[in-house]
Amino acid sequence: MVPRYSRPAMVAIWSPEERFRIWFEIEALAAEAMAGLGTIPAAAAQDIRHKGTPRAASIDAAAVEAIDAIERVTRHDVIAFLTWMGEGIGENARFMHQGMTSSDVLDTAFAVQLTRAADLLIEGVEALLKALRARALEHKYTPTIGRSHAIHAEPTTFGLKLAGHYAEFARNLTRLRAARAEIATCAISGPVGTFASVDPRVESFVAEKLGLAVEPVSTQVIPRDRHAAFFAALAVVAGGIERLATEVRHLQRSEVREAEEFFHAGQKGSSAMPHKRNPVLSENLTGLARLVRGYALPALENITLWHERDISHSSVERVIGPDATITLDFALARLTGMMEKLTVYPERMEENLESLGGVAHSQKVLLALTQAGMSREGAYAAVQAAAMATWTKLGQPDAKRFRENLLGSAEVAAVMDGVALDAAMNPARDFSHVDTIFARVFSA
C-alpha cells in the first residue's frame, strides 16, 4: 500500500524482513519438535536455534536483497531463504525443512501475519466504538430530522443516528474476531498433506507455539475458504466505514450544515475558492472502503485450486494480504479521529427540523385522526392536503404552517381541536423511547 495510507505497526507485519523472521521461527520450531521426536539430532535443532536466531534478527534491506539475489537463480523463494540461512547456520542447516514442503512455511507464516493484522484491526474497531459511544451519549437527545430517500421524514436524535453506527461496528467487531479465529491455522503436513514425511506432532507443536490451531485437512495448502471469509469480513467492515462517512458527507453539505469535519487552523479547502470547507476525510474514507471491498472478490476466487494445490492464489495474496489490512487499519484510525473531532451544530439541526413548517409530524396526526373516528383513507387525504398546502407555499408571503392548514380543514376540525392537535404533534413523543434503544445498544 502507498505510504500515504499506511500506519507503521501494520506495515511492519508485511515487511520482507518480518516475513523472513516468521519463516525462520516456523523452521526452528519444526526442528525442535523433530528433535524431540528423535527425527533429527537434538544438537542440530539447538544449532539451528542458536545460530539462526541472531541471523534472522539481523535481516535488513541488504539481507533481503541477498536472499532475492539467490531467488533470481533458484526461482524459488523458500529455497533461496533456506540457502541464505544455511550460510549462517552451517552444516546442521541440512536438518532444516525435514519432510516439509514450501506451503508448510508459506501458509503458516501467512496465517501468523493475518492473525497479527487482525489483532490491530480489532484494536482499531474498539477505538472507533469508544469514540462513537461518547458522541452518541453526548447527543442522545439532540433533535434532528430523520430522512428517507434524502427527504425529511420524522424527527430523531443525532445520538440515535450514532447509536446505529455503533451497533453496526459492534457487529463488525464480532465478525473480525470470528475471522481471526478462522484464519489462525497451521499446516505442517508435507507434500499433498499426508504427513508421510513429517510427524503430525510436529504440526501440533508448531501450532501451539505460534498460537494457532492445526488445519484438519491441509491437502498441502490451508483451504482458501478461510482466507475468503477473512477478506469478506474486512469488506463488510469497510462497508460500515463508508456508510458512516457518507452520512457525514451529506450532513456537511452547504444546504444541510448539521455537522462537519473539524476544520484545522491553516487548512485550505480549495486551491481556487478560499471559502471551501470540504468533507475530505469522509470522501477519502469512501474511496479506501471501495479498495477493501474490491479485495474480497479475488479472495473468493482463490478458493478453487487444482487438486491438492497450485499457486494461482499466491500472487493474489501477496497483494491483497498487505494492501487490504493496511488500508483498513488506516481507514479505521482516520474514521475514529474524524468522529472524535466532528463538529456538530444542534441549532442548525433544529432549524432544519422546522424548515418545512411542521409536516414531519404528519404520521402522528394521521394516527390521531383515525383514533378520533376518521377512516384511514379520509384521514390520509386530509393530512396530505394540509401537508402539500404547507410544502408548496414555503417561503412565500401567504405561507402557513402545517398546524394552521390542518385546523383550516373542515374534515380535521370536525374531530380534533387545537389542543388535541398540539398533543398529537408534541415533539416529546418522538423521543419517548430513546432510553430503550440506548439500553439495547449500550447495555453490553
C-alpha positions in Angstrom: 0.0 0.0 0.0 1.2 3.5 -0.6 2.8 5.3 2.4 0.1 8.0 2.4 -2.5 5.5 3.6 -0.3 3.3 5.8 0.5 3.1 9.5 3.8 1.8 10.8 2.6 -1.1 13.0 0.6 -2.7 10.3 3.2 -2.1 7.6 5.8 -3.8 9.8 3.8 -7.0 9.8 4.1 -7.2 6.0 7.7 -6.2 5.6 10.0 -8.8 3.9 12.3 -8.7 6.9 9.5 -9.7 9.2 8.2 -12.3 6.8 11.6 -14.0 6.7 11.8 -13.9 10.5 8.5 -15.7 10.8 9.7 -18.2 8.2 12.7 -18.9 10.4 10.6 -19.2 13.6 8.5 -21.9 11.8 11.6 -23.8 10.7 13.2 -23.6 14.1 10.1 -24.7 15.9 9.7 -27.6 13.5 13.3 -28.6 14.0 12.8 -28.5 17.8 9.7 -30.7 17.5 11.6 -33.2 15.3 14.5 -33.3 17.7 12.0 -34.1 20.5 10.7 -37.0 18.4 14.2 -38.2 17.5 13.8 -37.4 13.8 16.8 -35.1 13.8 19.7 -34.8 16.3 19.0 -32.6 19.3 22.3 -30.8 18.7 21.1 -29.9 15.2 18.0 -28.3 16.5 20.0 -26.4 19.1 22.4 -25.2 16.4 19.5 -24.1 14.2 18.0 -22.1 17.0 21.2 -20.6 18.5 22.9 -19.7 15.2 19.7 -19.0 13.2 18.1 -16.6 15.7 20.7 -13.8 15.5 21.0 -14.3 11.8 17.2 -13.9 11.4 17.2 -10.9 13.7 19.8 -9.2 11.7 17.8 -9.4 8.4 17.8 -5.9 6.9 17.4 -4.4 3.4 20.8 -5.8 2.4 20.0 -9.3 3.6 16.6 -9.1 1.8 18.5 -8.2 -1.4 20.9 -11.1 -0.8 18.0 -13.5 -0.5 16.4 -12.1 -3.6 19.6 -12.5 -5.5 19.6 -16.2 -4.7 16.0 -16.4 -5.7 16.8 -14.9 -9.1 18.9 -18.1 -9.6 16.7 -20.7 -7.9 13.4 -19.2 -8.9 12.1 -20.4 -5.6 11.7 -18.1 -2.6 11.7 -20.6 0.2 14.8 -22.4 -1.2 16.5 -19.0 -1.5 15.7 -18.3 2.1 16.9 -21.7 3.3 20.1 -21.3 1.4 20.8 -17.9 2.9 20.0 -19.1 6.4 22.2 -22.1 5.9 25.2 -19.9 5.1 25.0 -18.6 8.7 24.0 -21.8 10.5 26.5 -24.2 8.8 26.4 -27.9 8.5 23.4 -28.5 10.7 21.3 -26.4 8.3 20.7 -29.6 6.4 18.2 -30.6 9.1 16.0 -27.6 8.5 12.8 -28.3 6.5 13.0 -32.0 7.0 9.9 -33.6 5.4 8.3 -30.2 4.9 7.1 -28.5 1.7 7.2 -24.8 0.9 3.5 -24.4 1.6 4.0 -25.5 5.2 6.2 -22.4 5.7 4.3 -20.0 3.4 0.8 -20.8 4.6 1.6 -20.9 8.3 3.5 -17.7 8.0 0.6 -16.1 6.2 -1.7 -17.2 9.0 0.6 -15.6 11.5 0.6 -12.3 9.6 -3.1 -12.3 9.1 -3.7 -13.0 12.7 -1.4 -10.2 13.8 -3.1 -7.9 11.3 -6.5 -8.9 12.7 -5.3 -8.0 16.2 -4.6 -4.5 15.0 -7.9 -4.2 13.2 -9.7 -5.4 16.3 -8.0 -2.7 18.3 -9.0 -0.2 15.6 -12.7 -1.1 15.8 -12.6 -1.0 19.6 -11.2 2.6 19.4 -13.9 3.6 17.0 -16.6 2.1 19.2 -15.3 4.2 22.1 -15.5 7.4 20.0 -19.0 6.6 18.7 -20.3 5.7 22.2 -19.0 9.0 23.6 -20.5 11.1 20.8 -23.8 9.2 20.9 -24.2 9.8 24.6 -23.3 13.4 24.1 -26.1 13.9 21.6 -28.5 11.4 23.0 -31.4 13.9 23.0 -30.1 16.3 20.3 -33.2 16.6 18.0 -32.6 16.3 14.2 -34.7 15.4 11.2 -34.6 11.8 10.1 -34.5 11.4 6.3 -35.7 8.6 4.0 -34.8 8.9 0.3 -32.8 12.0 1.5 -36.2 13.7 2.1 -37.4 14.8 5.6 -39.3 12.0 7.3 -39.8 12.2 11.1 -37.7 13.6 13.9 -35.0 11.5 15.5 -31.9 12.4 17.6 -28.3 12.7 16.4 -27.4 10.3 19.2 -29.7 7.7 17.8 -28.0 8.1 14.4 -24.6 7.4 16.0 -26.0 4.6 18.1 -27.0 2.8 14.9 -23.5 3.1 13.6 -22.1 1.9 17.0 -24.3 -1.2 16.8 -23.0 -1.9 13.3 -19.4 -1.7 14.3 -20.1 -3.8 17.4 -21.3 -6.5 14.9 -18.2 -5.8 12.8 -16.0 -6.4 15.9 -17.7 -9.8 16.3 -17.1 -10.6 12.6 -13.4 -9.6 12.9 -12.9 -11.8 15.9 -14.5 -14.7 14.1 -12.4 -14.1 11.1 -9.3 -14.1 13.2 -10.2 -17.4 14.8 -10.8 -19.0 11.4 -7.6 -17.8 9.8 -5.3 -18.7 12.7 -4.4 -22.2 11.4 -1.1 -24.0 10.9 -0.2 -26.5 8.3 3.0 -28.6 8.6 1.9 -31.7 6.8 4.4 -32.2 3.9 3.7 -32.9 0.2 -0.1 -33.2 -0.5 -0.8 -33.0 3.2 -0.4 -36.7 4.1 2.2 -36.3 6.8 4.2 -39.1 5.0 7.5 -37.4 5.7 6.7 -35.3 8.8 5.0 -36.4 12.0 1.6 -34.7 12.8 3.0 -34.0 16.2 5.4 -31.5 14.6 2.5 -29.6 13.3 0.8 -29.6 16.7 4.0 -28.4 18.4 4.5 -25.5 15.9 0.8 -24.5 16.1 0.8 -24.3 19.9 4.0 -22.2 20.0 2.6 -19.8 17.4 -0.8 -19.6 19.0 -2.5 -21.3 16.0 -4.9 -24.2 15.6 -3.9 -27.2 13.4 -5.6 -27.4 10.0 -7.6 -30.6 10.0 -7.0 -31.4 6.3 -4.5 -29.2 4.6 -4.1 -31.1 1.2 -0.7 -29.3 1.1 -2.2 -25.8 1.5 -4.6 -24.4 4.0 -8.0 -24.3 2.3 -8.7 -20.9 0.9 -12.3 -20.7 2.1 -10.7 -19.5 5.4 -9.0 -16.6 3.6 -12.1 -15.8 1.7 -14.1 -15.5 4.9 -11.3 -13.3 6.3 -11.3 -10.8 3.5 -15.0 -10.8 3.2 -15.2 -9.8 6.9 -12.8 -6.9 6.1 -15.1 -5.9 3.2 -18.1 -5.7 5.5 -16.2 -3.6 7.9 -15.3 -1.3 5.0 -18.9 -1.1 4.1 -19.7 0.2 7.6 -16.9 2.8 7.3 -18.4 4.1 4.0 -21.9 4.2 5.4 -20.8 6.5 8.3 -18.6 8.5 6.0 -21.4 9.0 3.6 -23.7 10.3 6.4 -21.1 12.8 7.4 -20.7 13.9 3.8 -24.4 14.5 3.5 -24.6 16.4 6.8 -21.8 18.7 5.8 -23.5 19.7 2.5 -23.9 23.5 2.3 -27.7 23.2 2.2 -27.7 21.0 5.3 -24.8 22.1 7.5 -25.8 20.0 10.5 -22.3 18.5 11.2 -18.9 18.8 9.6 -15.4 17.5 9.8 -13.2 19.6 12.1 -11.5 22.4 10.1 -8.0 22.9 11.3 -6.3 26.3 11.6 -4.5 26.9 8.4 -6.4 24.3 6.5 -7.3 25.1 2.9 -10.4 23.7 1.2 -9.7 24.6 -2.4 -6.8 25.9 -4.5 -9.2 28.2 -6.3 -12.0 29.0 -3.8 -10.9 30.3 -0.4 -14.4 29.8 1.1 -14.5 26.0 0.7 -14.7 23.6 3.7 -14.8 20.2 2.0 -15.5 16.8 3.6 -12.1 15.5 2.5 -11.7 12.8 5.2 -15.1 11.2 4.7 -14.6 11.3 0.9 -11.2 9.7 1.3 -12.7 7.0 3.5 -15.3 6.3 0.9 -12.5 5.6 -1.6 -10.5 3.5 0.8 -13.6 1.4 1.5 -14.0 0.7 -2.1 -10.5 -0.7 -2.3 -11.0 -3.0 0.7 -14.3 -4.3 -0.7 -12.5 -4.9 -4.0 -10.1 -7.3 -2.4 -12.8 -9.7 -1.3 -13.6 -10.9 -4.8 -10.1 -12.3 -5.6 -10.1 -13.9 -2.2 -13.3 -15.7 -3.1 -11.9 -16.7 -6.4 -8.8 -18.1 -4.7 -11.0 -20.9 -3.1 -10.8 -23.0 -6.2 -7.3 -24.5 -6.6 -6.2 -27.5 -8.8 -6.2 -30.8 -6.9 -4.1 -30.7 -3.7 -2.6 -27.3 -4.6 -1.4 -24.9 -7.2 -0.1 -21.3 -6.8 -2.8 -19.3 -8.6 -3.7 -17.9 -5.2 -0.2 -16.9 -4.3 0.2 -13.8 -6.5 -3.2 -12.6 -5.4 -2.4 -12.9 -1.7 0.9 -11.2 -1.9 -1.1 -8.1 -2.9 -4.3 -8.3 -1.0 -2.8 -9.5 2.3 -0.9 -6.3 3.0 -3.0 -3.9 1.0 -6.4 -4.9 2.5 -5.2 -4.9 6.1 -3.0 -1.8 5.8 -5.8 0.1 4.1 -8.5 -0.9 6.6 -6.2 -0.2 9.5 -5.6 3.3 8.2 -9.3 3.9 7.5 -10.4 2.8 10.9 -7.9 5.2 12.5 -8.9 8.1 10.3 -12.6 7.5 10.9 -12.0 7.4 14.7 -10.2 10.7 14.6 -12.9 12.2 12.4 -15.7 11.2 14.8 -13.8 12.3 17.9 -13.4 15.8 16.4 -16.7 16.0 14.4 -18.2 19.5 14.8 -22.0 19.2 15.4 -24.5 22.1 15.0 -27.6 21.4 17.1 -29.1 24.8 16.3 -28.9 24.0 12.6 -30.4 20.6 13.2 -33.4 22.3 15.0 -33.7 24.8 12.2 -33.8 22.1 9.5 -36.2 20.1 11.5 -38.7 23.0 11.5 -37.9 24.2 8.0 -40.9 22.5 6.3 -43.4 24.1 8.6 -44.1 21.1 10.8 -45.0 18.5 8.2 -42.6 16.0 9.8 -45.4 15.3 12.3 -47.8 14.1 9.6 -47.9 10.4 10.7 -48.8 11.2 14.2 -51.7 13.5 13.1 -52.8 10.7 10.8 -52.9 8.2 13.6 -54.7 10.7 15.9 -57.4 11.3 13.4 -58.1 7.6 12.9 -58.3 7.2 16.6 -60.8 10.2 16.7 -63.1 8.4 14.3 -62.0 9.2 10.7 -61.3 6.4 8.3 -57.7 5.9 7.4 -58.3 6.9 3.8 -60.1 10.0 4.8 -57.5 11.0 7.4 -54.7 10.4 4.9 -56.3 12.6 2.3 -56.9 15.4 4.8 -53.4 15.3 6.3 -51.7 15.0 2.9 -53.8 18.0 1.6 -52.6 20.1 4.6 -49.0 19.0 4.1 -49.0 19.8 0.4 -50.5 23.2 1.1 -47.7 23.8 3.6 -45.0 22.4 1.3 -45.9 24.3 -1.8 -46.1 27.7 -0.1 -42.8 27.5 1.8 -41.1 30.9 1.8 -44.0 32.8 0.3 -45.8 35.7 2.0 -49.0 33.8 2.4 -47.4 30.6 3.7 -49.0 28.8 6.6 -47.6 26.2 8.9 -48.8 22.6 8.9 -50.8 23.2 12.1 -52.7 26.1 10.6 -53.5 24.2 7.4 -54.8 21.3 9.4 -57.1 23.4 11.6 -58.3 25.1 8.4 -59.5 21.7 7.1 -63.2 21.1 7.8 -62.7 17.4 8.0 -59.9 17.7 10.6 -61.7 20.4 12.6 -64.8 18.2 12.8 -63.0 15.7 15.0 -60.0 17.5 16.5 -59.4 20.9 18.1 -56.1 22.8 18.6 -55.4 21.2 22.0 -55.8 17.7 20.7 -53.7 18.6 17.6 -50.9 20.0 19.7 -50.9 16.9 21.8 -50.6 14.7 18.7 -47.7 16.9 17.4 -45.9 17.1 20.7 -42.1 16.6 19.8 -41.6 14.7 23.1 -43.4 11.8 21.6 -40.6 11.3 19.1 -38.1 10.7 21.8 -40.1 8.7 24.3 -38.2 5.5 23.6 -34.7 6.8 23.2 -33.7 5.3 26.5 -35.0 1.9 25.5 -32.9 2.0 22.3 -29.8 3.1 24.0 -30.2 0.4 26.6 -30.4 -2.2 23.8 -27.3 -0.8 22.1 -25.0 0.0 25.0 -26.1 -2.2 27.9 -23.5 -4.8 26.9 
